[in-house]
């Protein structure tokens, strides 16, 4: 979960969202201001690797990220999802659930692979 600190940062307030630092005084921008300075704002996004919250009528409307920040966020989310699946499988094994036997598991994988080749 994220947290907000009134810390020693020169801008007064920092927000941390699972490894993404935001400077609230710089990273919240109206859609109008973003549109007026798109080139400059995109450069700041790439340099800072921080998300930018766009507002419309004073309310958060969208979040803009650099491609690199988005890819990192997506990778982190996938890693977390896989970690959760592994934890669930280990917990099930601890409860006595032995899962699928090898021959059946490989047969399922082969069927999925074949479906993937015919679909593309």
N, C-alpha and C positions, 0 to 999 in steps of 0.2 A: 504494500500500500504506500501511497505517497505521503510526504510530510512537508510542512512549511516551517522554515526557521527564520527568525528575525536575527540573523547572525551578523558577522563581521564583514559581509560583502559590502562593497561601496554603494550598492543600490538598495541596501536595507533588507530586502526580503528575497529568500531563495526558496525554490520549490523543487523537491527531489521526487521523481517518479521512476522507481525501479531503475536507477542508474542514469536517468536523464535529468540533468540539471536545468532548471528554468530560472531566469531572472525575470520576475513578474513585471518589473517596470519596463523591460525591453521586449519581452516575448509575448505580450498581449497587444494586438494591433487591430484597429478597425479594418474591415474589408476595403473601405474607401482608401485609407492610407496605404494599405498593402498594394492596391491596384495602381495608385499614383507612383509608387516607388518599387515596382515589382523587381526590376533588375537589381537594385541595391539590396532589397530584402532577401532575394534568392542568394546573393553573395554572402550575406550575413548567415543565412541558414547553413550554407556549405562550410563556412569557416568555423562557426560555433558548434555545429552538430546538435543544436538544441531545437526543440519543436517551437513553433510559433502558433499561438491561438488567435484565430481571426474572429472578430466580433461583428455582429449585425444588430443594430439598435441596442447596443450595450450588453448583448448576451452572446456567450460563446456560440459560434456557428460552425467552426471547422478548425482542424489542426493541420498545419502544413509542416512537412519534414523534408530534409534533403533525402535523396535516393539512398545514400550511404546509411543515414540514421534509420530510415525505414527498413532497409535490408537487415541491419543489426537487430532491430526490434522484432522483425519477422523470424529471424534465426533464433533469437532468445525465446520467443513464444513457442516455436517448434521444439526446441530443446526442453522447455518446461513441460510441454504436452507429452513428450516421449518419457521424461522422467516420471510423470504422474502415472503413465501406463505401466512402466516398469515397477513402480511401487505397488500398484494395484495387483499386478501379476504375482509379485513376491508375497504380498499379503494373502492372496488366494492360495498360493502354494503352502504357506504356513498353516492355512486352515484345512489343508488336506486335499485341495483341488489340484489334481495333477495335470490338468490341461489336455491338449490333444496329442495323441501318440504320433510319432515321427512319420510313418507312412501316410496317415490321413493329413497331417499338416503339409507335407510335400505335395500331395495330390491337390489340396486347396490352392497352394501357391502356383502349381502348374496351370490350373483352371483360370486363375486370375491373370496370369501372364498371357495365356491364349486369348482371353477376352480383351486384354489391353492391345494386343497386336491387331485383332480384327476390328477394333473400334477406331483405330487411328488410320 
